[in-house]
Amino acid sequence: TPVSLAACLDEVLALLHPEIARLHVAVERDVAPNVTEISGDRTQLQQVLVNLITNALESLATRPHPRTIRIAVAAAADSVEIRVRDNGPGLPQDLRERLFQSFVTTKPGGMGMGLSICRTIVEAHGGSLSAHDAEPQGAEFRITLPRGGDNDEQ
């Protein structure tokens, strides 16, 4: 069904607001004006955003201030890109190649399923999910989704 990424993001940020406020994290939201609806499952896309933003919040929990998360949504001719970037400790060197595999975690009590599930959801929507180091510090997760409504997997 048609999904407004701007509305989807706003709903996720409202849901996570108590944790954002508790950790004193500044969230920058930048949705380009040319981003329109995409075809997808709203609940699944929200699940991906919740997981990525929650991971960013957890990475910032013990960091000094300022703590920031920047979420940018931009559109290209045939795709939409969502970037979730934090100024936390960055990606662990030893896990970079396995970050999206099941049961790989950096959290003491983590199960290591979140990023694997996120990638599966994004790929089911015809897109891709990748992780990169952010400059000068932190991590950035990039979701690329097709803009058109021609996704037969939905």
Buried (B, 14 or more C-beta within 10 A) or exposed (E): EEBBBBEBBEBBBEBBEEBBEEBEBEBEEEBEEEBEBBBBBBEBBBBBBBBBBBBBBBBBEEBEEEBBBBBBBBBEEEBBBBBBBBBBBBBEEEBEEEBBEEEBBBEEEEEBEBBBBBBBBBEBBBBBBEBBEBEEEBBBBBBBBBBEEEBEEE
